[in-house]
């Protein structure tokens, strides 16, 4: 009797232990339910933010920086002077040309000494011609009466012709001098305009409204436009920004203009900025093996130019049967069914935020073991 009791107790203990360990094993099995979720297929990209209207301003001449009127962050208007390059030699040339112009313009005035000298010479010869003509007129009646000789008449006529020729010569010489002065004036004015335009190149102006994003020079620096060491500043309009993304070549065929873009920035870790693709560059960078993609993004905050961003370009968004990615190994999952674990082969699709699409092998409600 004691022996039977002892055996019964042992069996009860074994049964309790089996039940306990069975329950323990069941508690250790973690699973997820296969269910329909909206998943997205996205292409990752990195890039930068810069103003849509941004210009690197360079000098077109060489020389030392004489004055600087702006610094980083200065707001500027189109046409505003940013810096001045030394141009004293040009100033002196312009001043010399202006002196010559004033002298010529003075000569061309109606009451100028230049005109008076010519006019005086002209008047003298006109008076001489008048005197000779009157003398001839008085002599002709006498000649007709043979009171004076023909030789005297011819001598008077010869003097008249010579005086007329001299008058014509004076007029021609005066007109030639006038034309010469006018032509010289025209050349000098053209030269002044040329020098003035050249001088203007020594005044560095902003071609746009915007903000000085960076100034590269200091007073006294030497700029050499022949060697390319001539950058003055970068100016951009920070009110209109664009996002330039670099996408690996292999993913470019998936992209289309108008696709949604989600932007994240380290400076704003809790925010996601939305936008869309507006342009896909037709040329790849052979060194980086990337293609530039421009995105129009609504940034409700002020951002500095060239700020680094990361992006996900939404290629596809679908509601599909999904399970956690970590439940899948080599296109296989373990399924909990009727208290037993069985392995199943599946076919997966798009992945998003830790989940993967199940195209074949499972149905809604299946319990997938999570390792």
C-alpha positions as CSV (number, residue, x, y, z in Angstrom):
1,X,0.0,0.0,0.0
2,X,2.8,2.3,0.9
3,X,4.5,1.4,-2.4
4,X,1.4,2.3,-4.4
5,X,1.1,5.6,-2.6
6,X,4.7,6.4,-3.3
7,X,4.3,5.7,-7.0
8,X,1.2,7.9,-7.1
9,X,3.0,10.8,-5.5
10,X,5.9,10.5,-7.9
11,X,3.5,10.5,-10.9
12,X,1.7,13.5,-9.6
13,X,5.0,15.4,-9.2
14,X,6.1,14.4,-12.7
15,X,2.8,15.6,-14.1
16,X,3.1,18.9,-12.3
17,X,6.6,19.4,-13.6
18,X,5.6,18.5,-17.2
19,X,2.7,21.0,-17.0
20,X,5.0,23.7,-15.6
21,X,7.7,23.2,-18.2
22,X,5.1,23.1,-21.0
23,X,3.6,26.4,-19.8
24,X,7.0,27.9,-19.5
25,X,7.9,26.9,-23.0
26,X,4.7,28.3,-24.4
27,X,5.3,31.6,-22.6
28,X,8.7,32.0,-24.2
29,X,7.3,31.8,-27.8
30,X,6.8,35.4,-29.1
31,X,4.7,35.9,-32.2
32,X,3.2,38.6,-34.4
33,X,0.0,38.5,-36.3
34,X,0.1,38.8,-40.1
35,X,-2.1,41.8,-40.9
36,X,-2.6,44.4,-43.5
37,X,-0.6,47.6,-43.2
38,X,0.2,50.5,-45.4
39,X,3.9,50.1,-46.4
40,X,6.0,52.5,-48.5
41,X,8.9,51.8,-50.8
42,X,11.4,54.6,-50.5
43,X,14.8,55.6,-52.0
44,X,17.3,57.1,-49.6
45,X,19.2,60.2,-50.6
46,X,21.4,62.8,-48.9
47,X,21.9,66.4,-50.0
48,X,21.9,70.0,-49.1
49,X,19.7,73.0,-48.9
50,X,20.6,76.2,-50.9
51,X,18.8,79.3,-52.2
52,X,17.2,78.9,-55.6
53,X,18.8,82.2,-56.5
54,X,22.4,82.0,-55.4
55,X,25.4,83.6,-57.1
56,X,29.2,83.4,-56.6
57,X,30.4,86.9,-57.3
58,X,33.8,87.2,-58.9
59,X,35.9,90.1,-60.1
60,X,36.5,90.6,-63.8
61,X,39.7,92.5,-63.1
62,X,42.9,92.0,-61.1
63,X,44.0,94.3,-58.2
64,X,44.1,94.9,-54.5
65,X,40.9,95.3,-52.5
66,X,40.6,98.9,-51.4
67,X,37.2,98.9,-49.6
68,X,34.7,96.3,-48.4
69,X,31.2,97.3,-47.4
70,X,29.6,94.0,-46.4
71,X,30.1,91.0,-44.1
72,X,28.6,87.5,-43.7
73,X,24.9,87.9,-43.2
74,X,24.6,91.4,-44.6
75,X,21.4,92.0,-46.6
76,X,22.0,93.5,-50.0
77,X,20.0,94.9,-52.9
78,X,20.6,94.3,-56.6
79,X,23.3,96.8,-57.8
80,X,24.6,97.5,-54.3
81,X,28.4,97.9,-54.0
82,X,30.0,95.1,-52.0
83,X,33.7,96.0,-52.5
84,X,36.0,98.3,-54.4
85,X,39.3,97.3,-56.1
86,X,42.0,99.9,-56.4
87,X,41.6,101.9,-59.7
88,X,43.7,105.1,-59.3
89,X,45.4,104.6,-62.7
90,X,42.1,104.5,-64.5
91,X,40.9,107.6,-62.6
92,X,44.0,109.5,-63.8
93,X,43.4,108.4,-67.4
94,X,39.8,109.5,-67.3
95,X,40.8,112.8,-65.8
96,X,43.3,113.4,-68.6
97,X,40.7,112.5,-71.3
98,X,38.2,114.8,-69.7
99,X,40.7,117.7,-69.8
100,X,41.2,117.1,-73.5
101,X,37.5,116.9,-74.1
102,X,36.9,120.2,-72.3
103,X,39.6,121.9,-74.4
104,X,38.1,120.8,-77.6
105,X,34.6,121.7,-76.5
106,X,35.9,125.1,-75.6
107,X,37.4,125.6,-79.1
108,X,34.1,124.5,-80.7
109,X,32.1,127.2,-78.9
110,X,30.8,130.0,-81.1
111,X,32.8,132.7,-79.3
112,X,36.0,130.7,-78.8
113,X,39.4,132.2,-79.5
114,X,40.0,129.4,-82.0
115,X,37.0,130.6,-84.0
116,X,37.9,134.3,-83.6
117,X,41.4,133.7,-85.0
118,X,40.0,132.1,-88.1
119,X,37.3,134.7,-88.4
120,X,39.7,137.5,-88.1
121,X,41.9,136.1,-90.9
122,X,38.8,135.5,-93.0
123,X,37.6,139.1,-92.4
124,X,40.9,140.6,-93.4
125,X,41.0,138.7,-96.7
126,X,37.3,139.5,-97.4
127,X,38.1,143.2,-96.9
128,X,41.0,142.8,-99.2
129,X,38.8,141.1,-101.8
130,X,36.2,143.9,-101.5
131,X,38.9,146.6,-101.9
132,X,40.3,144.9,-105.0
133,X,36.9,144.4,-106.5
134,X,35.9,148.0,-106.0
135,X,39.2,149.1,-107.4
136,X,38.7,147.0,-110.5
137,X,35.2,148.3,-110.9
138,X,36.5,151.9,-110.9
139,X,39.3,151.0,-113.4
140,X,37.1,149.2,-116.0
141,X,35.4,152.4,-117.3
142,X,38.8,154.0,-117.6
143,X,40.1,151.0,-119.4
144,X,37.2,151.2,-121.8
145,X,38.2,154.7,-122.6
146,X,41.8,153.5,-123.0
147,X,42.9,155.7,-120.2
148,X,44.6,152.9,-118.3
149,X,46.5,149.9,-119.7
150,X,45.2,146.3,-120.0
151,X,48.1,145.2,-118.0
152,X,46.9,147.1,-115.0
153,X,43.4,145.6,-115.3
154,X,44.9,142.1,-115.6
155,X,47.1,142.7,-112.5
156,X,44.0,143.6,-110.5
157,X,42.1,140.6,-111.8
158,X,45.0,138.4,-110.8
159,X,45.1,139.8,-107.3
160,X,41.3,139.2,-107.0
161,X,41.7,135.6,-108.1
162,X,44.5,135.0,-105.6
163,X,42.5,136.6,-102.8
164,X,39.5,134.5,-103.6
165,X,41.7,131.4,-103.6
166,X,43.1,132.4,-100.3
167,X,39.7,132.9,-98.9
168,X,38.6,129.5,-100.1
169,X,41.7,128.0,-98.6
170,X,41.1,129.7,-95.2
171,X,37.5,128.4,-95.2
172,X,38.6,124.9,-96.2
173,X,41.4,124.9,-93.6
174,X,38.9,126.1,-91.0
175,X,36.3,123.5,-91.9
176,X,38.9,120.8,-91.9
177,X,40.1,121.9,-88.5
178,X,36.5,121.9,-87.2
179,X,35.9,118.4,-88.6
180,X,39.2,117.2,-87.1
181,X,38.2,118.6,-83.7
182,X,34.8,117.1,-83.8
183,X,36.2,113.7,-84.8
184,X,38.8,113.9,-82.0
185,X,36.0,114.9,-79.6
186,X,34.0,111.8,-80.7
187,X,37.0,109.5,-80.2
188,X,37.8,111.0,-76.8
189,X,34.2,110.6,-75.6
190,X,34.2,107.0,-76.8
191,X,37.5,106.5,-75.0
192,X,36.0,108.1,-71.8
193,X,33.0,105.8,-72.0
194,X,35.3,102.8,-72.5
195,X,37.5,103.8,-69.5
196,X,34.3,104.6,-67.4
197,X,33.0,101.1,-68.2
198,X,36.3,99.6,-67.4
199,X,36.4,101.6,-64.1
200,X,32.9,100.3,-63.2
201,X,34.3,96.7,-63.2
202,X,36.4,97.8,-60.2
203,X,33.2,98.3,-58.2
204,X,31.9,94.9,-57.3
205,X,28.1,95.0,-57.1
206,X,25.5,92.4,-56.1
207,X,23.5,91.1,-59.2
208,X,20.6,90.1,-57.0
209,X,18.6,91.0,-53.9
210,X,19.7,88.7,-51.1
211,X,22.0,88.0,-48.2
212,X,25.8,87.7,-48.2
213,X,26.1,84.0,-47.3
214,X,29.9,84.1,-47.2
215,X,32.6,86.8,-47.8
216,X,35.9,85.5,-49.1
217,X,38.1,88.6,-49.1
218,X,39.6,91.2,-46.8
219,X,40.8,94.7,-47.5
220,X,44.3,94.6,-49.0
221,X,43.8,91.1,-50.5
222,X,45.0,90.7,-54.1
223,X,42.6,89.3,-56.7
224,X,43.8,87.7,-59.9
225,X,41.0,87.1,-62.4
226,X,43.4,85.3,-64.8
227,X,44.2,82.5,-62.3
228,X,40.7,82.2,-61.0
229,X,41.6,83.6,-57.5
230,X,38.9,86.3,-57.8
231,X,35.9,85.2,-55.8
232,X,34.4,88.1,-53.7
233,X,31.4,86.6,-52.0
234,X,28.4,84.3,-52.3
235,X,25.0,86.0,-52.3
236,X,21.7,84.1,-52.1
237,X,18.0,84.8,-51.5
238,X,17.2,82.8,-48.3
239,X,13.5,83.3,-48.7
240,X,13.4,80.9,-51.6
241,X,15.3,77.7,-50.9
242,X,15.7,74.5,-52.9
243,X,16.9,71.0,-51.9
244,X,19.6,69.3,-53.9
245,X,19.7,65.5,-53.3
246,X,22.2,63.0,-54.6
247,X,20.7,59.6,-55.6
248,X,22.6,56.5,-56.4
249,X,22.5,55.8,-60.2
250,X,20.9,52.4,-59.7
251,X,17.7,53.9,-58.1
252,X,17.2,56.8,-60.6
253,X,15.0,54.7,-63.0
254,X,12.5,54.4,-60.1
255,X,12.1,58.2,-59.7
256,X,9.6,60.5,-61.3
257,X,8.9,64.2,-61.0
258,X,6.1,64.9,-58.5
259,X,7.1,62.0,-56.1
260,X,6.8,62.8,-52.4
261,X,10.0,63.5,-50.5
262,X,10.4,63.3,-46.7
263,X,13.3,65.4,-45.4
264,X,15.0,65.1,-42.0
265,X,17.6,67.5,-40.6
266,X,19.9,66.9,-37.7
267,X,19.2,70.4,-36.4
268,X,15.5,69.5,-36.1
269,X,15.5,65.8,-35.0
270,X,11.8,65.7,-34.2
271,X,10.5,67.2,-37.4
272,X,10.0,65.8,-40.9
273,X,9.7,68.2,-43.8
274,X,7.6,67.3,-46.8
275,X,8.1,68.1,-50.4
276,X,8.2,66.8,-54.0
277,X,10.6,66.1,-56.8
278,X,10.7,69.0,-59.3
279,X,13.7,68.0,-61.4
280,X,15.9,65.0,-62.1
281,X,19.2,65.9,-63.7
282,X,20.0,64.2,-67.0
283,X,23.7,63.9,-66.3
284,X,25.4,61.6,-63.7
285,X,28.5,62.4,-61.7
286,X,30.9,59.7,-62.9
287,X,33.1,60.1,-59.8
288,X,30.4,59.8,-57.2
289,X,28.1,57.6,-59.4
290,X,25.1,59.7,-58.3
291,X,22.5,61.9,-60.0
292,X,21.3,65.2,-58.7
293,X,17.6,65.5,-57.9
294,X,16.0,68.8,-57.0
295,X,13.1,68.9,-54.6
296,X,10.7,71.6,-53.6
297,X,10.3,71.4,-49.9
298,X,8.2,73.6,-47.5
299,X,10.6,74.7,-44.8
300,X,8.6,76.7,-42.2
301,X,11.9,77.6,-40.5
302,X,14.9,79.7,-41.6
303,X,17.7,77.4,-42.7
304,X,21.3,78.3,-43.5
305,X,22.6,77.7,-47.0
306,X,24.4,74.4,-47.7
307,X,22.8,72.7,-44.7
308,X,23.0,68.9,-44.9
309,X,19.8,66.9,-45.2
310,X,18.7,63.3,-45.5
311,X,15.7,62.2,-47.5
312,X,13.4,59.4,-48.4
313,X,11.8,59.6,-51.8
314,X,8.5,57.7,-51.7
315,X,8.5,55.5,-54.8
316,X,5.4,53.4,-53.8
317,X,2.8,53.3,-51.1
318,X,0.4,50.2,-50.8
319,X,-1.7,48.5,-48.2
320,X,-0.4,44.9,-48.0
321,X,-0.2,41.8,-45.8
322,X,2.7,42.5,-43.5
323,X,4.9,40.9,-40.8
324,X,7.9,42.2,-38.9
325,X,11.1,42.0,-40.9
326,X,13.0,40.2,-38.1
327,X,10.7,37.3,-38.3
328,X,12.0,36.5,-41.8
329,X,15.2,34.5,-42.5
330,X,16.1,33.5,-46.1
331,X,12.5,34.0,-47.2
332,X,11.3,31.6,-44.5
333,X,9.2,32.1,-41.3
334,X,8.1,30.0,-38.4
335,X,4.4,29.9,-37.8
336,X,2.6,29.0,-34.5
337,X,-0.3,26.7,-35.4
338,X,-2.3,24.5,-33.0
339,X,0.4,24.9,-30.3
340,X,3.1,23.7,-32.7
341,X,5.8,25.6,-34.6
342,X,6.1,24.9,-38.3
343,X,8.4,26.5,-40.9
344,X,7.0,28.1,-44.0
345,X,8.5,29.5,-47.2
346,X,7.2,32.9,-48.2
347,X,7.7,35.5,-50.9
348,X,8.3,39.0,-49.7
349,X,7.9,42.4,-51.3
350,X,8.4,46.0,-50.2
351,X,9.8,46.9,-46.8
352,X,9.1,49.9,-44.6
353,X,9.6,50.9,-40.9
354,X,10.5,47.3,-39.7
355,X,7.8,45.5,-41.7
356,X,7.9,43.5,-44.9
357,X,5.2,42.7,-47.4
358,X,4.2,39.0,-47.7
359,X,3.1,38.2,-51.3
360,X,2.8,34.4,-50.9
361,X,2.9,31.8,-48.1
362,X,0.8,33.4,-45.3
363,X,-2.7,34.7,-44.8
364,X,-4.2,37.3,-42.6
365,X,-4.2,36.3,-38.9
366,X,-1.3,33.8,-39.1
367,X,0.9,33.9,-36.0
368,X,4.5,34.4,-37.0
369,X,7.2,33.5,-34.5
370,X,9.5,36.4,-33.5
371,X,13.0,35.3,-32.7
